Amino acid sequence: MAGTLSALSAGLREFYEAPYRRTLSRARRDEDDLFTIVVLAEALGVPNPATYYTVELLPLLADRVHEWHTRLGMDRSPLEGVSCC
């Protein structure tokens, strides 16, 4: 009985969450892109008043630069110091 209820609960959860999964993943990807642009703004030549705080995050984003610029449709990295391709 408990196995049947847990399977029913899992099925209902999937039924209700499935339509929103793509929308939520797209929203998360958009937020990640915005965050990347804010952190890399100074390196892209855009004045950023928060550079003092975001410079510490640059090493964390170094691995994701290639995914970011290919998702935005750029063939090569727009950053002069980062050549990932």
N, C-alpha and C positions, 0 to 999 in steps of 0.2 A: 504494500500500500504506500509506504513512504517513497519507494523508488518511482512509483507512478506519479505521485504528486510532485516530486522534484523534476521529473521529465516534463510534466505539464507546465510547471512553473518556468522551466527553461524555454520551452516552446513559446509560451506567451511573452516572455521577455524578448525573445528573438523577433516575434511578430510585431511588437510595439517599437523596438529599437531599430530594426532594419531600415525603415525609410529615412531615418535621420542620420544614419552612419556616414553616408557620403557627404551630406551637408556639413556635419560637424568636422569631418576630416578636412574638407575644403576650407572651412573657417580657421581651423588650426594651422593649416599650411599658409593661409594668408597672413595670419598673425606672426608666424615664424618669419615670413618674408619681410614683413614690416620691421620686426625686431632686428633682422639682419641688416636692413638698410639703415636703421638708426645707428647701429653699432659701427657699420662701415662707412658712415656718411663722411667723416673727415678724410678717409682714404680715397673716397670717390670725388673729393673736391668740393663737397657741400659743407659750409660752416655749421658746426654742431656745438651748441652751448653746453651740451652734456658730455663732451669728449673726455673730460677729466674722469667721469664715472664709467664711461663705456670702454675706455682703453683697456681696462682689466679683462674685458670679455673677449677681446680679439683672439687670444689663443684657443678659446673654446669654440669659436666659429671657423677657425682655419680648416677644419676637416669638412665643413659643410659648404664651403665656398663653391666647389665644383657643382654640387647638386643645385645650389641656388642660382648660379648664372645659367646653367643649362635649362632649368625650369622657366627662367625668364626669357629664354630664346637667344641668349648670347653665345656665340661660338667659342669665344675666349674670355678669360677672366678680365673684368674691367679694372682690376687693381694692378698697379704697376709692380708692386713687390711680391705679389702672389701669382705664380704661374702653375696652375694645376693641370693644364691640358698639354 
